[in-house]
Amino acid sequence: MLRSAKTGFGRQLRRALLATGVALGAASPVNAGIVIIGNELPPEPMILDESAKREIAYGEILFSFYSERKFDALTRLLVGKERGLFNVDSPQPELLLGNLYVELGLPETAEAIFDQLLEKDILAQLHAETWFQKAALDYRRGNFRSAARILAGDYTNALPPALSARRHLMLSNIHIADEAYGEALASLHAIPAESSASAFATYNMGVAMIRSGHLDDGIQMLISLINQPEGDAEANALKDRAALTVGLTELRRKNPEAARVALRQVRADGPFSNEALLALGLSNFERGEYRTALPLWLELVRRNSSHPSVQEALLLAPRAYEELNAMQQALAGYQFAAQAFRDELKKVEIAIRGIDRKTWLDDLVGQSETDHLRLDPMAPVMDYSNKAGPEIAYLYQLFASHQFAENFREYSELQRLRAMLVTWLQELPALQQAYANQQAHLQKVMPTVRSRLIALKRQQQSLAEDAAVLASSIPAYLDMKHPEDLASFHQLEMWEMIQYMEKLLSGRSVSAPDRERLRRLRGLLLYDIARDAPQNRVDQQNDANLALEQAGTAAIRSAAVEQLVREAALHVRGNLGKKIGDKEQEIERMIKQTDRALAQLGQMLKNDALRVLAQARIQLGNQLGEAHLAMARLQDASVVEIIEKGVPQ
């Protein structure tokens, strides 16, 4: 009941948080409408169409996704849908949205998206990827039969090579869990040898063969993996694990020599070196080579005594001394083991008390409030071992379990969600103050803006009317009674000057030659006007059309400004302040619910950890008792030997 309540609240919190984030994101200004590309800058900004805006927005989403800022990518996707850039007919963004919902822990929402995509006529590869993501979702939720039905069918045949390898690897894991080793081998054989998953396929194939009873074939398969050249850390660790598997299998088959050959190939500084040293010592011990087994176990007991293999070696090393008849060294070994077990019991007790601390899980997550990853609840969980205490050596198996790992991931996500809610709550007063300042400023300037806008509109209308009258008054032909109508600006200046001179000289006595010169100048000017009249008329028409066009542009701009004024007026009278206040109450309520969910989930994780530590305490107590019994046995044997030596014959 507690687990289901926690899971239900986590999903409700995610949905509410996404709704809040989309509301805040959709209210932000759009800055992606203008772009400048290339070295030659255009004189004016380039206005993007809807397709270009969609591509740029999706590129930003992919950048956030591959930068491990998946919550940011999810928010951008939802804001893009809110603004109409993406919809249900956008298959790739929808597929990415479904994947992000899976990551966030909302499988039902993701499954609804996948089902909608599968009903559409989309590309074959995208169709196959959608089916694959649906199968991966079933695999993660534990619906292995449903996942196997999809992965084994024809739904995913068109997958790209990388996803196809993951498909067969996932399918083989399902078959191995069902002990259907034949089907598992068939799936593993379908993985190309050159793919990155081929090494894992080879290992799984060898394990499947060993479990199905084909020991020799399985061992040969694992040996082929061991003999591969060195690679990265993951590949080398897989080779070590394969060598350890071969060694343990040979030990069970009573082939200690073959086991020794395999175990010696495990790296001394690898993650499986402790298990390999323990098994290698056992292979020598079973052959009666106690002197060869002893150094291996002595090397092992120098390591961290919290490891199970080291704890076993603490009892096996003095046992080898006993076989070598070195009773003093054996007694010292058992005493050393007893002290080591007592020290480990103290660590376990300290760990149990530490887990009872309120901040144990918070310290284990190991992320501060200022860490930017905390603002992304979908960011990868940090390496908790850096912040862990002595309990982590005993909890590694617990963390390796699927259920505990999912619960711990859920706790980490809830922590980050709470940090995000707190950040938003702290930002809301600034938003409210900014909105109040904006309202006050708009109320102050709106009367002036309206009056200036009215005056500008009247001026623009007057200019438009004057431009229309001017365009209609251009004569079709030159009238010599009014030559100024089709004169250029320079010719008009000359014409007005000649008319002024004629008027000035009309009332005075002027010599005939001067009047003749003025008459000739007038005639030459009329000739120039008549000659240039057609071209001047074309220029006047072009200028008039340009004036009309500019008047129309001014009208459009006036209308745009008028629309902005109306929107500003609505903004002043709007209820955004109330909405921000409502969001503040909603966020506070979500924080309280998150705190309750964190407390419940944290108690579940603590109970699981305490259960594992209690089992470790019992195991260490048994080993400590075994060491004390061995010490008592050796001491009794020593006393008996002394007594026997002291009795006269």
N, C-alpha and C positions, 0 to 999 in steps of 0.2 A: 504493500500500500504506500509506504514511504517513497520507494523508488519511483512508482508510477506518478505520485503527486509531484515529485521533484522534476521528472521528465516533462510532465505536462506544463508546469510553470516555466521551465526553461524555454519551451517552444513558444508559450504565450509572451514571455519577455522578449524573445527575439523578434516576434512579429510586431509587438508594440514599439520596440526600439527602431526597427526598420521603418515603421510608419512615421515616427518622429523624425528620423534622419531624412527621409524623403521629403517631408514637409519643410524642414529647414533648408534642404538642398534645392528644392524647387522654387523656394522664395528668393534664392540668391540671384544676382544679375547674370545674364548670359554674356560672356566675353568671347565666345567662339564665332561671332558673326563676321569678323573682319580678319583677313590674313594677308600677309605680304610674303611672297615666295620669290627666290632668285636674287641675283646680284643687281639687276637693273630694276630699281624700285619704281613702281608706277607713280604718276603724280597724285593719284587718289586711291583710297583703300578699295580692295576688291571685295565685293559683297558675295558671300558664299550662298549657294543654293542648299536645299535640304539634304541632297545626297552627299555633298562635301561635308556639311555639318555632321551628318551621321557617321561618315568615315573617320573624321577627326575624333568625335566622341568615343567611338568604338576603339580607336587606337589608344586613347588615354586609358580606357578600361583595361585593355590588354596589358598596357605598361604597368598599371597598378597590380594586376593579377600576377604577372610574372615577377614583380618586385616583392611578392609575399605580402602585399597590402590588400588582402582579399576582401576585407570588409569595405574598404574604400571602393574597390571595383564593384562590389555588390550595390553599394549606395549609388554610385554613378549610373549603373545599369537601371536601377529603379527610377532615378531622377530622369534619365533619358526616356524611359517609358512614360513618365508623367508628362514630359514636354512633347511627346509625340514623335521622338526620333526613332524609337523602337516600338514594336508591337508584336503580337503573336505570329505575324507573318515574317518575322526576322529570325530565321532558323538558328544561325550561329550565335547571336546574342542570347536567344532563348536557351540553347543548349548550355552555354556558359552560365546562365542564370541558374539552371537546374543543378549544375555541378557545385555552384557556390552555395545553394540551399542545402545540398548534401553536406558540404563542409561545415555549415553553420549549425547543423543538427535539426533541420526541418525536412525530413525525408518525405512526408506526405505532400508537401508543397512541391518538392522536386519531382516526385512521381507524377503529379498532375501535369507538370510541364512536359515531362517525357512522353506521357500518353498523348497530349495534344500534338506534339511534334510527330509522333508516329502515325497520326491520322492524316498528315499533310503529305503532299506530293513534293518531297525534297530529294536532293541528290542521294545516290546509293551509299556513298561513303558516309555522308552526314547521317543518313538513316541508320547505318550500321553502328556509328559512334553513339547514337542515341540509345539503341538497344544495349550496347555495351555499358553505358553509364547506368541504365536501368538495372542490368545484371549486377554491376558493381555495387549499386545501392542495396539490392537484395542480399548480396554476399556480406556486406558490412552489417546489415540488420540480422544476419543469421538465417535468412530464408534460402538455404543452400539448394534446395530442390528447385525452387523457382529460378535461381541464378544458373544452375546447371542446365535447366531446360532451355534457357535463352542462349547460353554460351555453346551448347552442343548442337543447336539448330542452325538453320540457314540465315538467321537474322543478322549475324555478325560476320558473314563471309567477306564483305567488302571493306573490312577494316584495314587501315594502313599497317605496315609490318610491325611497328613498335607496339601498337595496341593489340595486334593479332597475337604477338608473343605473350603479352600479359593475359590475353583471353585464355590461351591454352595452359599457361601456368596456373591461373586461378582455377580452371576446370580440373587440372590434375590434383590440386590441393583438395578439392571437394571429393574426388574419387578416392584419394588416399585416406581421407577421413572416414569414408564409407567402406574402406578395405576392398574397394574394387580396383585392384592393382593392375589388372589388364587394361581397363579403360584409362587408368592414369598413365600407363606407359604409352598408349596410343596418342593421348593428348600431348605428352612430352615429346614424342617423336615428331610432332608437327611443328615444333619450334625450330626455326632455322638456326644452324650452328653459328652463323655470323652475327646473330642478334645479341644484344646486351643481356638478355635473359637466358642465354644458352647455358651459362655456368650453373645458374639455379635449377634449370631444367635437368641438367646432368646429375646434379646432387639429388634432386627429388626422384629422378629415375632410378638411381642406385638404391636409395632408401626404399622405394616401392618394390624393387626386385628383392631386396633382403627381407622385407616384411612378407612378401608373397611366397617365400621359401626358396627362391632362386639365389642362394647365397653367393655362389661363385660368379654369376653374371653381375649381381649387384656390386660385389667387391671390385670386379674388373672395371665397372663403370665409374666407381669412385676413384680407383687408381688412375684412370685416364684424366680425371679432374685434378688429382694431386700432381700429376706430371706436367700440367700446363705451366707455361712461363709465369713469372711473377707479374702481378698487376697492381691495382690500387689497394687501399686498405681493406675494402669490402671483399675484393676477389681473394686476397691472401687469407682473410679470416675464413672465407668459405672453404678454401683448400685445407686449412687447419682443421676445420670441422669435419671435412671428408676423411682426413687421415685419422682423426680420433674415432670416427664411426667405424672405419675399417679395423682399427686396433681393438675396439671393444667387441666387435663382431667376432674377430679371430680369438679373442680370449674366451668368449662363450663357446666357441667351437673347440676349445682346448688346443689351440695352435699358438702357443706363446711366442715361438720364433717369428712367425708371420706378424703377430701383433707387435712385437718389438720393432720390426722393420717399418711398419706403418706409423707407430707412435713416435719414432725418432724423427719423422718428417714434420712434426708439429713444431712451430717456432717457439723458442724459449721465452720470447717476449710477446707472444700472441695472446689473444683472449681465452684460449683453451689450453694454455700451458699447464695450469694446475691439474686439470683432469688428466692431461697426457702424462705428466710426471707420476701421478698416482697409479694410473693404469700400467705404465711402463715398469714401475716398481713391482706391481702385482704379477706381471708376466715373468719377471725374473724370480720372484719369490716362489711362484708355483713350479718353476724349474729347479728349485732348490739352490739357486744362486743368491744366497742371502747377502753376501758381500757386495754384489752388484746392485741389488735392490736398495741397500741401506743408504748409499750416497744420494740417490734420487729422493728418498723420503726426507733425509736430513736437509737437502736443499729446499724441499717443500715446506718444512716446518719453520723455516726462516721467514716465510712470507706472511701475509695478513692472515691471522688465525681466525678471522671471521668467515673465511671461505670453507665450505663443506669438505673439499678435498684436503685442505690443510688440516682440518680437525681430524679427518680419518688418518692422515699421515702421522699425527701426533701419537696415535696409539699403535700404528704399524711399525714405526721406527724402533721403539723399544722391544717390540715383538721380534724384529729381526735380530736385535742384540741377544735376545734369549736363545734364538736358534744357533747363534754363534758362541753360546755359552759365556757371553760377557755380561754376567749378572749385575755387576756394579753399574755398568753403563746403561743396562736396561732399567734398573731401579731409578737412576738419575733421569732417564728419559720419561718414565712414568710420572716422576715428580714434576718434571718440567711441563708435561702434558696437563697434569692436575692444576698447576698454577695458571697455565694458559686458559684452561676451561673456567677457572674461577674468575680470571680477568674478563673473559667474554661474558660470563653471567652478570658481572657488574655492568658491563656495557649494555647488556640487554635490559637490565633494571633501569639504568639511566635513560635508555631509549624509551622505555615504557612511560617513565615519568615525563620525558620530553614530549611525547605524543599527546599527553594530557594537556599540554600548554595550548592556550587559545590560538597562538600564532604559528603553530607547527606547520600547518598546511601552507599558510601564507609565506613562511620562510622557505618551504620546500619548492614552491613555485619560483621563488628567487627573482622577482621582478619588482622594482621600486615604482612608486606612483608617478615618477617623472619619466619612466621608460616609455618611449614612443610606441613600443610594441603593445603596451597595455591598452592603448587606444584602438587597437585592432583586435577584436576578440577571436579572429580567425588566424592570427599569426601563429607560427610554430611555437610549441611549448619549449621553453629553454631547458637546458640540461640541468635537471634538479640535483644531480649528484654533487655539483659544486657547492650547493648550499645545504646539503643534507648532513645529518649528524651520524652517530655510530649505528643508527638503525638501518641505514640504507643497504648495508651489506647483507642484512637478513630479509630485506623487503624486495630484493631485486626480482625474485621469482613472482612476488605479488604484482610488481609493476609490469612484468612480462605477460601477465594474464590479460585477456582481452577485456573482461568486464571491469577490472580495476583500472586499467589504462583508459577506458572510455569514461569512467566516472571521474578520474583525475583530470582528464581533458575537459570534461564538462565543468568541473570546479574551476579550472583555470579560465575557461571562457566566461563563466559567470563573474569571476573576479574582474576580468577585463571589461565586461559589460557594465559592471558597477562603476569601475573607474571612468568609463566613457560617460555614464549618466551623471556622475559627480562633476565631470568637466563641463558638460552641457549645462548643468544646474548653475555652476559658477559663472558661465558665460551669459546666462539669461538676463541678469541685472544690467549688464552692459548693453545688451540688445534693447531692453526696455528704455534705458536712458537715451540710446541713440535714436530710437523711434520717437521719444518725447521731444528731443532736440529737433528732429526733422519736422515734426508736426508744428512746433513753435516757429521754426524758420519759414515753413510754407505759409502758415497763417499770416506771418509778417509781410512776406513779399507777394502774396497772391493778388491783393488789390492793385499794386503797381504793375504786376505782370499782365493782369487782365486789361488795364487801361492802355498800356503800351501795345498790347496785342491788338486791341480794337483800332487804335490809331494806325498801326502798321497795316492792318487789313484794309482800312479805308484808303490809305496811301497806295497800296498795291492795286486795289480796284480802280482807282483813278488813273494810275499809270497804265493799267491794262486797257482802259477805255481810250486814253490818249494815243496809245500805240495802235489801237484798232482804227481810230479816226485818221491817224497819220498814214497808215497803210492804205486806206481807202481813198485818200486824197491825192495820191500820186497820179498824175495825168498819163494817159496812154500815149499821147503825141505831144511834141513841142509846140507850144503856142508862143509865137514871137512877141505877142503883147505881154506875156508873162514868162520871159526866158529864165527867171530865177527859179522857177519850179523844178527844172531839170538841170540846174547848174550844180557843179561840185562846190565844195566849201570854199576853195580858193577862188573859183570863178564868181561865186556869190559875193565874196568880199570885194572883188574888183568891180562887179556890177553896181554894188551899193556905193562904192567910192566914185564911180563915173556919174551916177545919178546925183550924188551930192555936189560934185563939181559943176554939173550942168545947172543945178538949181542955184548954186552960189554965183555962177557967172551970168545967169540970165538977167540980172538987174544991173549989170555993169557993162561998161564999154570995153570990149575985148577985141583985139585985132583979129582980122580975118584968118591969118595963118594959124593962130592959136585955136580958133574955133574949128578950123579944118582938121588940125591934129587931134582935137578931142573927138570930132566926128569919126575920124578914121580909127582911133583907138576903140571907140564904141562899136564900130563895125567889126573890127578884128575880134573883139571879145564875144560878140554875138555869133561870129563864125565858129569860134572855139566851142561855145556852148552848144550850137547846133551840131557840130561834129561829134562832141562827146555825149550828147543827150541820150542815145540808146544805152551806152554803158553806164552812164550816171543813173538812168532809170533802173537798171538791173541792180546796181549797188544800193540804191534807195530801197528797193523791194527786199533785198537780202537783209539790210539793216532793220527794216520794219518787221520782217519775219523773226529775226533774232530778238527784237524787243518783245514781240508777242510771246516767243518761246520762254524768254527770261521771266516775263510776267506770269506765265503759266507755272514755271518752276517756283517762283515766289509764292504763288497761290498754294502749291502743294506743301511748301515748307510752312506756310502760315497754318494750313490745316493740320500738319504734323504737330506744330507747337500748340495749337488749340487742343489737340487730342492729349498731349502731355499735360496741359493745364487741367483738362477734365479729369485725367487719371490722378493728378496731384490732389485735386479737390476730393475725389473719392478716397484717396489715401488719407487725407486729413480727417475725413468723416468715417473712415473705416474702423474695424474692431480688431486690428492687429494687436494692439496692446492687450486686449482681453484674451486673445488667443495665446499670446506669450504667457500671460498669467495662468491660463488653463494648462499650458504645457508645463509650467513650473510645478503645479500641483500634481500633474500626471507623473512627472519625472520623480518627484518626491515619493509618490506612492510606489512607483516601480523600484526605487532604491530600497524601500522597506521590504517589499516582496523578495527582492534579490537577497537581502540580508537573511531573511528567513530560509530561503532555499539554500544559501551557502551554509547556514548553520546545520540544516538537516543533512545535506550532502557531505559536509565536512565530518559530521558525526559518523556517517556510514563508512567513510574512508578510514577514520580513526579506529572504528571497531574492527575493520578488516586488518589493519596494520597491527592492532593489539592482539588479534587472534594469531597472526603469523609469529609475532614475537613470543607469545605464550608457548607456541609449539617449539620455537627455537630454545626457549628456556627449559622445556621438558627434555629436549634432545641433548642439550649441554649438561643437564643434570644427570642424565643417564650415562653420558660419556665420562663425566667427572666420577661417578660411582664406579664405572668400569676401571678407570685409572687407579682409584684407591684400592679396589679389589686386587688388581694386578700388583700394586705395591705391597699389599698385605701378603699376597701369595709368595712373592719373592722374599720378603722379610722372614716369613715362616720357614721357607725352604732354607734360608741362610742359617736360622737358629737351629733347625734340625741338623744341618750339616755340621755346625759347630759342636752340638751335643754329641753327634756320632763320632766326631774326631776326638772328643774328650773322654770317651768310654774306653777303658783298657781291654785289650783282647785277651 
